[in-house]
Amino acid sequence: MSNFAKTFSSSLGKKLVMALTGIFLCTFLIVHLVGNFQLFKDDAGQAFNAYAYFMTHFTPIKVVSYLLYASIIVHALYALMITAGNKKARPVAYAMQAGNQNSAWTSRNMGILGTILLIFIVVHMGDFWWKYHNAELPYAKYEISLDNPNDIQVSEVPYDTNRLVHSEVVDIQAGKKIVISKDLYKVVQNAFQTWWYVALYVIAMAALAFHLIHGFKSAFQTIGWNNNRYLPLVRFISVWIFGLLVPIAFAAMPVYFFLFK
């Protein structure tokens, strides 16, 4: 076995892989959140559908997306490997455990939180990613005034196998831009009208909050960035950004659609 393989098969190496994939996934969360803010625009989904097309057809983004899928799988597999290794190293539990005195609740329940998130990711990608790529979704036709971009007329266009996923035409004589997009916005809107899906989304975001409060800080500790100079900033980001702001912002989307759309 090469030194490279030995390094990443060791306990420390596995934790390093977990840390690096975790930090990458945290970066994706920020990008995904910014893009999903298009859902709040009052344009019948035109901006969100344009964003969905860009994220699935722009070559550099597509390359990064494959790295994202790989990171999710590797992160989950290495978590299982580390957990199994810990149980193998200590097959018999201690007679007395005072977990609340030895470690934080988030640290002791990372496996449960991660499992909830993995289930959510599978359901989430099945409902949105898979349908966008494979289902016969209707199209939305947007007629946008060139004089007033906020003046948008929208209508539904039936699914057609020969139709492009996204197209734009400017009609100077009519004074409008015509955009036809596969309507992922409608899929999202319909999904967020289902109470159990909204509940699952909110529960998953709560799990995400606790998972990242410990995970983000632990990742930087693993890679050695635990200097007292950086530690307060890492703790601030883990608690206030990834533990509160990001999960609350994501959870606000289904709740907003369920209550107001």
C-alpha positions in Angstrom: 0.0 0.0 0.0 1.4 3.4 -1.0 2.0 6.1 1.6 -0.9 8.1 0.0 -3.3 5.3 0.5 -2.0 4.6 4.1 -2.5 8.3 5.0 -6.1 8.4 3.9 -7.0 5.0 5.3 -5.7 6.0 8.8 -8.1 7.4 11.4 -6.5 10.9 11.0 -6.7 10.6 7.2 -10.4 9.7 7.3 -11.1 12.7 9.5 -9.2 14.9 7.1 -11.3 13.7 4.2 -14.4 14.4 6.3 -13.1 17.9 7.1 -12.3 18.8 3.5 -15.5 17.5 2.0 -17.5 19.1 4.8 -15.9 22.5 4.2 -16.6 22.1 0.5 -20.3 21.2 1.2 -20.6 24.3 3.5 -19.3 26.5 0.6 -21.9 24.9 -1.7 -24.7 25.7 0.9 -23.9 29.4 0.6 -24.0 29.4 -3.2 -27.2 27.3 -3.2 -28.8 29.6 -0.7 -28.0 32.8 -2.7 -29.4 31.1 -5.9 -32.6 30.0 -4.1 -33.3 33.5 -3.0 -34.6 33.9 -6.5 -37.7 32.1 -5.3 -38.8 35.2 -3.4 -38.8 37.4 -6.5 -42.2 38.5 -7.6 -41.8 37.4 -11.2 -43.7 34.1 -11.4 -40.5 32.2 -11.2 -38.7 33.6 -14.2 -35.5 34.4 -12.3 -35.5 31.1 -10.5 -36.0 29.1 -13.7 -33.2 31.0 -15.4 -31.0 30.2 -12.4 -31.9 26.5 -12.6 -31.0 26.4 -16.3 -27.7 28.1 -15.6 -26.8 25.8 -12.8 -27.5 22.7 -14.8 -26.1 23.7 -18.2 -23.1 25.9 -17.6 -20.1 23.6 -18.1 -17.9 24.8 -15.2 -20.9 24.5 -12.8 -21.7 21.0 -14.1 -18.1 19.9 -13.4 -18.4 21.3 -9.9 -21.8 19.6 -9.4 -20.1 16.2 -10.0 -17.6 17.0 -7.4 -20.5 17.9 -5.1 -22.2 14.6 -5.6 -18.9 12.8 -5.0 -18.3 14.9 -1.8 -21.8 13.9 -0.4 -21.1 10.2 -1.0 -17.6 10.3 0.3 -18.6 12.3 3.4 -21.3 9.9 4.2 -19.2 6.8 3.6 -16.3 8.1 5.7 -18.6 9.0 8.5 -19.8 5.4 8.5 -16.2 4.1 8.4 -15.1 6.3 11.3 -18.2 5.3 13.4 -17.6 1.6 12.7 -13.9 2.0 13.5 -14.7 3.7 16.8 -17.1 0.9 17.8 -14.5 -1.8 16.8 -11.9 -0.1 18.9 -14.2 -0.1 21.9 -16.6 -3.0 21.5 -17.8 -2.9 25.1 -19.3 0.4 26.3 -18.1 2.0 29.5 -20.0 1.0 32.6 -20.9 4.6 33.3 -21.2 7.3 30.8 -21.8 11.0 31.5 -22.0 12.2 27.9 -23.3 15.6 28.8 -20.2 16.2 30.9 -17.7 14.8 28.4 -18.9 16.2 25.1 -21.6 18.5 23.5 -24.9 17.1 22.4 -24.2 18.0 18.8 -20.9 16.0 19.0 -22.6 12.9 20.4 -25.4 12.9 17.8 -23.6 13.7 14.6 -24.5 10.3 13.2 -28.3 10.8 13.8 -28.1 14.3 12.4 -26.2 13.2 9.4 -28.6 10.4 8.7 -31.6 12.8 8.8 -29.7 15.1 6.3 -28.8 12.2 4.0 -32.5 11.1 3.8 -33.5 14.7 3.1 -30.9 15.0 0.4 -32.2 11.9 -1.4 -35.8 13.1 -1.2 -34.9 16.6 -2.1 -32.9 15.6 -5.2 -35.6 13.1 -6.2 -38.3 15.8 -6.1 -36.4 18.6 -7.8 -33.1 17.5 -9.6 -34.5 14.2 -11.0 -37.7 15.8 -12.2 -36.0 18.7 -13.8 -33.8 16.4 -15.8 -36.1 13.5 -16.5 -39.8 14.3 -15.9 -42.1 15.8 -18.6 -42.5 19.2 -16.9 -44.6 22.0 -18.5 -42.8 25.1 -19.7 -43.5 28.7 -18.6 -43.6 31.4 -21.2 -42.7 34.9 -20.0 -43.4 38.0 -22.0 -41.3 40.7 -20.5 -41.8 44.4 -21.5 -38.6 46.0 -22.7 -39.7 49.4 -21.4 -40.7 48.0 -17.9 -38.9 44.7 -16.9 -41.3 44.4 -14.0 -44.2 44.0 -16.4 -44.3 40.3 -17.0 -47.0 38.2 -18.6 -46.7 34.5 -17.9 -48.5 31.5 -19.5 -48.1 27.7 -19.4 -46.7 25.9 -22.5 -47.2 22.1 -22.8 -44.2 19.8 -22.6 -42.5 19.1 -25.9 -39.5 16.7 -26.4 -38.2 19.0 -29.2 -38.3 22.1 -27.1 -35.2 23.6 -25.6 -35.0 23.7 -21.8 -34.5 27.5 -22.0 -34.8 30.0 -24.8 -34.9 33.8 -25.1 -36.0 35.9 -28.0 -36.2 39.7 -28.2 -39.1 41.1 -30.3 -38.2 44.7 -30.9 -41.4 45.4 -32.8 -43.6 44.1 -30.0 -41.4 45.7 -27.4 -40.9 42.6 -25.4 -38.5 39.8 -24.6 -40.0 36.3 -24.7 -38.5 33.7 -22.4 -39.6 30.0 -22.4 -38.2 27.9 -19.6 -38.8 24.5 -18.2 -40.9 25.3 -15.1 -39.0 24.1 -12.1 -40.5 26.9 -10.1 -44.0 25.3 -10.5 -42.5 22.0 -9.1 -41.1 23.8 -6.1 -44.3 25.7 -5.5 -46.4 22.5 -5.6 -44.0 20.6 -3.4 -44.1 23.4 -0.8 -47.9 23.2 -0.6 -47.6 19.7 1.0 -47.5 20.0 4.7 -45.4 16.8 5.4 -42.8 18.0 2.9 -42.6 21.4 4.6 -42.3 19.6 7.9 -39.5 17.4 6.6 -37.7 20.4 5.2 -37.9 22.3 8.5 -36.8 19.3 10.5 -33.9 18.7 8.1 -32.8 22.3 8.5 -32.9 22.0 12.3 -30.7 18.9 11.9 -28.4 20.9 9.6 -28.1 23.6 12.2 -26.9 21.3 14.9 -24.7 19.3 12.5 -22.9 22.3 11.3 -22.5 24.0 14.7 -20.2 21.1 15.6 -19.0 20.0 12.1 -17.7 23.3 10.8 -15.7 24.0 14.0 -14.4 20.4 14.1 -13.3 20.5 10.4 -11.0 23.5 11.0 -9.7 21.8 14.2 -8.9 18.7 12.1 -6.9 20.6 9.5 -5.0 22.4 12.2 -6.7 25.8 12.1 -7.4 25.9 15.8 -5.1 28.7 16.7 -6.4 31.1 19.3 -6.2 33.9 16.8 -8.7 32.2 14.4 -10.8 30.2 16.9 -13.3 33.0 17.8 -14.0 33.7 14.1 -14.5 30.0 13.4 -16.8 29.6 16.4 -18.8 32.7 15.3 -19.2 31.4 11.7 -20.2 27.9 12.9 -22.8 29.1 15.3 -24.2 32.3 13.8 -23.8 31.7 10.1 -24.1 27.9 9.6 -25.9 27.2 12.8 -28.6 29.9 12.6 -28.6 32.1 9.5 -28.2 29.5 6.7 -30.7 26.9 8.1 -33.3 29.6 9.0 -33.0 31.1 5.5 -33.5 27.7 3.9 -36.4 26.8 6.2 -38.1 30.1 5.4 -38.6 29.1 1.8 -41.0 26.2 2.2 -42.8 28.0 5.1 -43.2 31.1 2.9 -44.7 29.2 0.0 -46.9 27.1 2.3 -48.4 30.1 4.0 -48.4 32.8 1.4 -48.4 31.2 -2.1 
